[in-house]
């Protein structure tokens, strides 16, 4: 009887450990994008759209690099929302329109929501 309990506890600890490790990995990638977005905001505020477009391309390269891997751990609907706002942000910056702020804020909100949703907290478990 105790042998089964030990095996069960070991498996449970392994699952929780992997979940925490994967969560930290995903959070690090999402935090990197959030940091890039926070650096993008002043460029748009100062109407430096050329530099903003370069920053957006940098964000896109990073996102494309990790999107396939992140799709294993994040719901596809959430990734689609991020990409929709990214596309809007990119378009508004290319057209030098102030609506870029709205897309920037929405994209950051969705990414923060993904982070919070996937955190290992009691309210997310039950």
N, CA and C atoms as an extended XYZ file, in Angstrom:
378
Properties=species:S:1:pos:R:3:atomname:S:1:resname:S:1:resid:I:1 pbc="F F F"
N         0.813       -1.192        0.000 N   UNK     1
C         0.000        0.000        0.000 CA  UNK     1
C         0.862        1.264        0.000 C   UNK     1
N         1.892        1.313        0.832 N   UNK     2
C         2.733        2.504        0.918 CA  UNK     2
C         3.558        2.697       -0.355 C   UNK     2
N         3.877        1.618       -1.049 N   UNK     3
C         4.635        1.698       -2.295 CA  UNK     3
C         3.840        2.481       -3.343 C   UNK     3
N         2.534        2.228       -3.423 N   UNK     4
C         1.681        2.926       -4.379 CA  UNK     4
C         1.568        4.408       -4.036 C   UNK     4
N         1.511        4.707       -2.759 N   UNK     5
C         1.408        6.103       -2.324 CA  UNK     5
C         2.683        6.859       -2.685 C   UNK     5
N         3.833        6.237       -2.465 N   UNK     6
C         5.107        6.871       -2.792 CA  UNK     6
C         5.188        7.138       -4.296 C   UNK     6
N         4.809        6.165       -5.096 N   UNK     7
C         4.844        6.334       -6.554 CA  UNK     7
C         3.889        7.451       -6.979 C   UNK     7
N         2.708        7.477       -6.389 N   UNK     8
C         1.727        8.513       -6.712 CA  UNK     8
C         2.248        9.893       -6.347 C   UNK     8
N         2.858       10.024       -5.182 N   UNK     9
C         3.410       11.309       -4.741 CA  UNK     9
C         4.532       11.745       -5.675 C   UNK     9
N         5.390       10.815       -6.066 N   UNK    10
C         6.492       11.148       -6.978 CA  UNK    10
C         5.951       11.627       -8.325 C   UNK    10
N         4.950       10.944       -8.834 N   UNK    11
C         4.351       11.356      -10.114 CA  UNK    11
C         3.702       12.730       -9.975 C   UNK    11
N         2.985       12.946       -8.881 N   UNK    12
C         2.332       14.227       -8.644 CA  UNK    12
C         3.351       15.360       -8.541 C   UNK    12
N         4.429       15.131       -7.824 N   UNK    13
C         5.492       16.139       -7.708 CA  UNK    13
C         6.122       16.400       -9.080 C   UNK    13
N         6.298       15.353       -9.871 N   UNK    14
C         6.851       15.516      -11.218 CA  UNK    14
C         5.951       16.359      -12.100 C   UNK    14
N         4.657       16.107      -12.043 N   UNK    15
C         3.699       16.875      -12.855 CA  UNK    15
C         3.696       18.339      -12.433 C   UNK    15
N         3.650       18.577      -11.122 N   UNK    16
C         3.650       19.952      -10.631 CA  UNK    16
C         4.963       20.651      -11.004 C   UNK    16
N         6.076       19.957      -10.873 N   UNK    17
C         7.377       20.529      -11.237 CA  UNK    17
C         7.456       20.894      -12.707 C   UNK    17
N         6.982       20.002      -13.575 N   UNK    18
C         6.976       20.297      -15.008 CA  UNK    18
C         6.062       21.471      -15.323 C   UNK    18
N         4.924       21.517      -14.665 N   UNK    19
C         3.991       22.624      -14.890 CA  UNK    19
C         4.626       23.955      -14.495 C   UNK    19
N         5.312       23.978      -13.382 N   UNK    20
C         5.985       25.202      -12.943 CA  UNK    20
C         7.100       25.581      -13.922 C   UNK    20
N         7.882       24.599      -14.350 N   UNK    21
C         8.968       24.866      -15.300 CA  UNK    21
C         8.466       25.395      -16.623 C   UNK    21
N         7.443       24.775      -17.151 N   UNK    22
C         6.861       25.227      -18.418 CA  UNK    22
C         6.261       26.618      -18.241 C   UNK    22
N         5.593       26.839      -17.108 N   UNK    23
C         5.004       28.154      -16.836 CA  UNK    23
C         6.052       29.251      -16.807 C   UNK    23
N         7.178       28.979      -16.181 N   UNK    24
C         8.257       29.973      -16.126 CA  UNK    24
C         8.838       30.231      -17.517 C   UNK    24
N         8.958       29.183      -18.321 N   UNK    25
C         9.472       29.339      -19.681 CA  UNK    25
C         8.533       30.217      -20.509 C   UNK    25
N         7.249       29.899      -20.461 N   UNK    26
C         6.257       30.663      -21.221 CA  UNK    26
C         6.224       32.105      -20.730 C   UNK    26
N         6.240       32.292      -19.407 N   UNK    27
C         6.232       33.644      -18.851 CA  UNK    27
C         7.447       34.443      -19.307 C   UNK    27
N         8.606       33.799      -19.394 N   UNK    28
C         9.809       34.528      -19.820 CA  UNK    28
C         9.670       35.017      -21.260 C   UNK    28
N         9.091       34.194      -22.113 N   UNK    29
C         8.900       34.596      -23.519 CA  UNK    29
C         7.865       35.718      -23.620 C   UNK    29
N         6.769       35.597      -22.873 N   UNK    30
C         5.737       36.628      -22.910 CA  UNK    30
C         6.233       37.930      -22.288 C   UNK    30
N         7.016       37.832      -21.215 N   UNK    31
C         7.567       39.034      -20.592 CA  UNK    31
C         8.524       39.766      -21.524 C   UNK    31
N         9.258       39.007      -22.330 N   UNK    32
C        10.152       39.639      -23.297 CA  UNK    32
C         9.345       40.476      -24.293 C   UNK    32
N         8.235       39.927      -24.759 N   UNK    33
C         7.383       40.667      -25.697 CA  UNK    33
C         6.788       41.898      -25.004 C   UNK    33
N         6.354       41.748      -23.758 N   UNK    34
C         5.819       42.896      -23.015 CA  UNK    34
C         6.873       43.991      -22.840 C   UNK    34
N         8.111       43.594      -22.577 N   UNK    35
C         9.193       44.574      -22.451 CA  UNK    35
C         9.404       45.321      -23.765 C   UNK    35
N         9.369       44.584      -24.859 N   UNK    36
C         9.530       45.211      -26.173 CA  UNK    36
C         8.365       46.179      -26.454 C   UNK    36
N         7.162       45.782      -26.062 N   UNK    37
C         6.003       46.656      -26.264 CA  UNK    37
C         6.116       47.926      -25.424 C   UNK    37
N         6.648       47.796      -24.222 N   UNK    38
C         6.803       48.994      -23.381 CA  UNK    38
C         7.863       49.933      -23.959 C   UNK    38
N         8.843       49.381      -24.655 N   UNK    39
C         9.839       50.220      -25.326 CA  UNK    39
C         9.262       50.857      -26.589 C   UNK    39
N         8.250       50.220      -27.150 N   UNK    40
C         7.625       50.720      -28.375 CA  UNK    40
C         6.736       51.936      -28.101 C   UNK    40
N         6.093       51.951      -26.945 N   UNK    41
C         5.136       53.022      -26.618 CA  UNK    41
C         5.732       54.425      -26.762 C   UNK    41
N         6.914       54.713      -26.178 N   UNK    42
C         7.467       56.069      -26.328 CA  UNK    42
C         7.771       56.441      -27.785 C   UNK    42
N         8.127       55.453      -28.577 N   UNK    43
C         8.405       55.739      -29.988 CA  UNK    43
C         7.136       56.194      -30.706 C   UNK    43
N         6.026       55.564      -30.375 N   UNK    44
C         4.759       55.956      -30.994 CA  UNK    44
C         4.309       57.309      -30.440 C   UNK    44
N         4.490       57.520      -29.145 N   UNK    45
C         4.115       58.801      -28.536 CA  UNK    45
C         4.864       59.960      -29.177 C   UNK    45
N         6.153       59.737      -29.468 N   UNK    46
C         6.985       60.784      -30.077 CA  UNK    46
C         6.873       60.807      -31.596 C   UNK    46
N         5.959       59.994      -32.119 N   UNK    47
C         5.711       59.892      -33.562 CA  UNK    47
C         6.969       59.534      -34.347 C   UNK    47
N         7.779       58.681      -33.764 N   UNK    48
C         8.961       58.158      -34.453 CA  UNK    48
C         8.569       56.822      -35.093 C   UNK    48
N         7.771       56.916      -36.118 N   UNK    49
C         7.186       55.714      -36.702 CA  UNK    49
C         8.209       54.839      -37.423 C   UNK    49
N         9.266       55.429      -37.931 N   UNK    50
C        10.315       54.623      -38.562 CA  UNK    50
C        10.964       53.683      -37.553 C   UNK    50
N        11.344       54.245      -36.400 N   UNK    51
C        11.932       53.422      -35.341 CA  UNK    51
C        10.907       52.449      -34.766 C   UNK    51
N         9.654       52.908      -34.684 N   UNK    52
C         8.592       52.033      -34.177 CA  UNK    52
C         8.405       50.827      -35.094 C   UNK    52
N         8.464       51.055      -36.388 N   UNK    53
C         8.317       49.939      -37.331 CA  UNK    53
C         9.475       48.953      -37.218 C   UNK    53
N        10.675       49.476      -36.979 N   UNK    54
C        11.819       48.584      -36.769 CA  UNK    54
C        11.630       47.740      -35.507 C   UNK    54
N        11.129       48.370      -34.442 N   UNK    55
C        10.879       47.662      -33.180 CA  UNK    55
C         9.793       46.607      -33.384 C   UNK    55
N         8.788       46.931      -34.162 N   UNK    56
C         7.714       45.975      -34.449 CA  UNK    56
C         8.261       44.776      -35.215 C   UNK    56
N         9.152       45.011      -36.154 N   UNK    57
C         9.767       43.903      -36.897 CA  UNK    57
C        10.587       43.013      -35.968 C   UNK    57
N        11.265       43.647      -35.015 N   UNK    58
C        12.048       42.897      -34.033 CA  UNK    58
C        11.126       42.020      -33.179 C   UNK    58
N         9.997       42.585      -32.757 N   UNK    59
C         9.012       41.823      -31.990 CA  UNK    59
C         8.484       40.667      -32.833 C   UNK    59
N         8.217       40.938      -34.105 N   UNK    60
C         7.690       39.904      -34.998 CA  UNK    60
C         8.675       38.754      -35.160 C   UNK    60
N         9.942       39.067      -35.344 N   UNK    61
C        10.960       38.016      -35.481 CA  UNK    61
C        11.011       37.148      -34.230 C   UNK    61
N        10.971       37.784      -33.075 N   UNK    62
C        11.001       37.050      -31.800 CA  UNK    62
C         9.759       36.178      -31.672 C   UNK    62
N         8.601       36.762      -31.963 N   UNK    63
C         7.343       36.024      -31.836 CA  UNK    63
C         7.320       34.826      -32.779 C   UNK    63
N         7.730       35.031      -34.022 N   UNK    64
C         7.741       33.938      -34.991 CA  UNK    64
C         8.688       32.818      -34.565 C   UNK    64
N         9.763       33.184      -33.934 N   UNK    65
C        10.750       32.203      -33.476 CA  UNK    65
C        10.156       31.261      -32.430 C   UNK    65
N         9.297       31.793      -31.539 N   UNK    66
C         8.786       30.994      -30.424 CA  UNK    66
C         7.301       30.642      -30.519 C   UNK    66
N         6.623       31.126      -31.530 N   UNK    67
C         5.173       30.909      -31.618 CA  UNK    67
C         4.801       29.429      -31.682 C   UNK    67
N         5.501       28.654      -32.483 N   UNK    68
C         5.170       27.228      -32.596 CA  UNK    68
C         5.338       26.507      -31.267 C   UNK    68
N         6.394       26.819      -30.553 N   UNK    69
C         6.620       26.192      -29.256 CA  UNK    69
C         5.583       26.657      -28.234 C   UNK    69
N         5.279       27.949      -28.236 N   UNK    70
C         4.290       28.472      -27.300 CA  UNK    70
C         2.902       27.895      -27.563 C   UNK    70
N         2.630       27.542      -28.808 N   UNK    71
C         1.303       27.007      -29.142 CA  UNK    71
C         1.045       25.656      -28.469 C   UNK    71
N         2.086       24.990      -28.007 N   UNK    72
C         1.893       23.746      -27.248 CA  UNK    72
C         1.292       24.028      -25.871 C   UNK    72
N         1.564       25.208      -25.343 N   UNK    73
C         1.218       25.507      -23.956 CA  UNK    73
C         0.131       26.568      -23.793 C   UNK    73
N        -0.150       27.314      -24.851 N   UNK    74
C        -1.128       28.400      -24.788 CA  UNK    74
C        -2.271       28.072      -25.744 C   UNK    74
N        -3.483       28.395      -25.311 N   UNK    75
C        -4.642       28.142      -26.165 CA  UNK    75
C        -4.488       28.887      -27.491 C   UNK    75
N        -4.899       28.240      -28.554 N   UNK    76
C        -4.754       28.821      -29.888 CA  UNK    76
C        -5.594       30.081      -30.051 C   UNK    76
N        -6.737       30.136      -29.381 N   UNK    77
C        -7.567       31.346      -29.442 CA  UNK    77
C        -6.817       32.543      -28.887 C   UNK    77
N        -6.093       32.324      -27.806 N   UNK    78
C        -5.327       33.411      -27.195 CA  UNK    78
C        -4.199       33.876      -28.123 C   UNK    78
N        -3.526       32.922      -28.739 N   UNK    79
C        -2.457       33.289      -29.683 CA  UNK    79
C        -3.024       34.044      -30.875 C   UNK    79
N        -4.197       33.638      -31.309 N   UNK    80
C        -4.836       34.314      -32.439 CA  UNK    80
C        -5.187       35.757      -32.074 C   UNK    80
N        -5.644       35.979      -30.844 N   UNK    81
C        -5.952       37.339      -30.392 CA  UNK    81
C        -4.692       38.206      -30.390 C   UNK    81
N        -3.584       37.632      -29.931 N   UNK    82
C        -2.321       38.378      -29.923 CA  UNK    82
C        -1.927       38.736      -31.350 C   UNK    82
N        -2.032       37.784      -32.260 N   UNK    83
C        -1.641       38.041      -33.646 CA  UNK    83
C        -2.566       39.055      -34.319 C   UNK    83
N        -3.839       39.034      -33.974 N   UNK    84
C        -4.775       40.009      -34.533 CA  UNK    84
C        -4.378       41.424      -34.107 C   UNK    84
N        -4.088       41.586      -32.833 N   UNK    85
C        -3.686       42.906      -32.351 CA  UNK    85
C        -2.313       43.301      -32.884 C   UNK    85
N        -1.431       42.315      -33.045 N   UNK    86
C        -0.119       42.610      -33.622 CA  UNK    86
C        -0.280       43.143      -35.043 C   UNK    86
N        -1.139       42.494      -35.818 N   UNK    87
C        -1.372       42.917      -37.204 CA  UNK    87
C        -1.938       44.330      -37.246 C   UNK    87
N        -2.879       44.611      -36.354 N   UNK    88
C        -3.444       45.962      -36.283 CA  UNK    88
C        -2.369       46.979      -35.898 C   UNK    88
N        -1.569       46.629      -34.895 N   UNK    89
C        -0.497       47.516      -34.450 CA  UNK    89
C         0.469       47.817      -35.588 C   UNK    89
N         0.856       46.795      -36.284 N   UNK    90
C         1.797       46.957      -37.395 CA  UNK    90
C         1.209       47.857      -38.483 C   UNK    90
N        -0.048       47.614      -38.812 N   UNK    91
C        -0.704       48.406      -39.851 CA  UNK    91
C        -0.830       49.865      -39.441 C   UNK    91
N        -1.278       50.114      -38.212 N   UNK    92
C        -1.438       51.486      -37.748 CA  UNK    92
C        -0.101       52.228      -37.697 C   UNK    92
N         0.953       51.527      -37.330 N   UNK    93
C         2.277       52.181      -37.308 CA  UNK    93
C         2.767       52.475      -38.718 C   UNK    93
N         2.521       51.556      -39.625 N   UNK    94
C         2.929       51.797      -41.018 CA  UNK    94
C         2.181       52.990      -41.610 C   UNK    94
N         0.905       53.136      -41.213 N   UNK    95
C         0.087       54.247      -41.703 CA  UNK    95
C         0.216       55.495      -40.833 C   UNK    95
N         1.036       55.386      -39.771 N   UNK    96
C         1.296       56.479      -38.846 CA  UNK    96
C         0.005       57.028      -38.248 C   UNK    96
N        -0.819       56.122      -37.732 N   UNK    97
C        -2.088       56.514      -37.130 CA  UNK    97
C        -2.048       56.309      -35.620 C   UNK    97
N        -2.776       57.155      -34.905 N   UNK    98
C        -2.774       57.101      -33.444 CA  UNK    98
C        -3.488       55.876      -32.891 C   UNK    98
N        -4.247       55.173      -33.717 N   UNK    99
C        -4.916       53.953      -33.264 CA  UNK    99
C        -3.908       52.885      -32.845 C   UNK    99
N        -2.645       53.121      -33.145 N   UNK   100
C        -1.588       52.184      -32.746 CA  UNK   100
C        -1.556       52.025      -31.229 C   UNK   100
N        -1.881       53.097      -30.497 N   UNK   101
C        -1.910       53.012      -29.028 CA  UNK   101
C        -2.921       51.983      -28.559 C   UNK   101
N        -4.093       52.021      -29.173 N   UNK   102
C        -5.152       51.089      -28.781 CA  UNK   102
C        -4.725       49.648      -29.022 C   UNK   102
N        -4.148       49.376      -30.180 N   UNK   103
C        -3.688       48.022      -30.489 CA  UNK   103
C        -2.550       47.596      -29.578 C   UNK   103
N        -1.666       48.523      -29.282 N   UNK   104
C        -0.550       48.244      -28.372 CA  UNK   104
C        -1.081       47.857      -26.997 C   UNK   104
N        -2.027       48.631      -26.494 N   UNK   105
C        -2.600       48.347      -25.178 CA  UNK   105
C        -3.370       47.032      -25.163 C   UNK   105
N        -4.120       46.766      -26.220 N   UNK   106
C        -4.873       45.510      -26.291 CA  UNK   106
C        -3.927       44.315      -26.337 C   UNK   106
N        -2.887       44.427      -27.127 N   UNK   107
C        -1.926       43.325      -27.244 CA  UNK   107
C        -1.261       43.067      -25.891 C   UNK   107
N        -0.859       44.120      -25.202 N   UNK   108
C        -0.237       43.962      -23.885 CA  UNK   108
C        -1.231       43.361      -22.892 C   UNK   108
N        -2.488       43.791      -22.953 N   UNK   109
C        -3.506       43.257      -22.047 CA  UNK   109
C        -3.710       41.759      -22.282 C   UNK   109
N        -3.778       41.355      -23.534 N   UNK   110
C        -3.998       39.936      -23.854 CA  UNK   110
C        -2.818       39.098      -23.366 C   UNK   110
N        -1.607       39.589      -23.565 N   UNK   111
C        -0.425       38.847      -23.116 CA  UNK   111
C        -0.412       38.726      -21.593 C   UNK   111
N        -0.747       39.810      -20.894 N   UNK   112
C        -0.817       39.747      -19.428 CA  UNK   112
C        -1.904       38.776      -18.985 C   UNK   112
N        -3.009       38.775      -19.714 N   UNK   113
C        -4.105       37.855      -19.394 CA  UNK   113
C        -3.653       36.403      -19.556 C   UNK   113
N        -2.903       36.113      -20.595 N   UNK   114
C        -2.398       34.755      -20.818 CA  UNK   114
C        -1.504       34.348      -19.650 C   UNK   114
N        -0.629       35.249      -19.234 N   UNK   115
C         0.264       34.953      -18.106 CA  UNK   115
C        -0.524       34.633      -16.845 C   UNK   115
N        -1.493       35.472      -16.532 N   UNK   116
C        -2.277       35.282      -15.306 CA  UNK   116
C        -3.130       34.024      -15.380 C   UNK   116
N        -3.663       33.760      -16.532 N   UNK   117
C        -4.550       32.610      -16.724 CA  UNK   117
C        -3.810       31.295      -16.527 C   UNK   117
N        -2.568       31.262      -16.933 N   UNK   118
C        -1.805       30.023      -16.862 CA  UNK   118
C        -0.969       29.890      -15.602 C   UNK   118
N        -1.025       30.893      -14.722 N   UNK   119
C        -0.303       30.785      -13.444 CA  UNK   119
C        -0.912       29.680      -12.599 C   UNK   119
N        -0.060       29.054      -11.804 N   UNK   120
C        -0.534       27.985      -10.940 CA  UNK   120
C        -1.005       28.587       -9.622 C   UNK   120
N        -2.275       28.974       -9.606 N   UNK   121
C        -2.901       29.548       -8.430 CA  UNK   121
C        -4.148       28.740       -8.116 C   UNK   121
N        -4.568       28.800       -6.889 N   UNK   122
C        -5.765       28.060       -6.480 CA  UNK   122
C        -6.976       28.445       -7.304 C   UNK   122
N        -7.147       29.730       -7.584 N   UNK   123
C        -8.321       30.157       -8.339 CA  UNK   123
C        -8.296       29.614       -9.782 C   UNK   123
N        -7.118       29.322      -10.319 N   UNK   124
C        -7.023       28.750      -11.661 CA  UNK   124
C        -7.168       27.238      -11.658 C   UNK   124
N        -6.958       26.625      -10.490 N   UNK   125
C        -7.056       25.158      -10.394 CA  UNK   125
C        -8.495       24.740      -10.151 C   UNK   125
N        -9.178       25.457       -9.272 N   UNK   126
C       -10.547       25.068       -8.914 CA  UNK   126
C       -11.565       25.975       -9.535 C   UNK   126
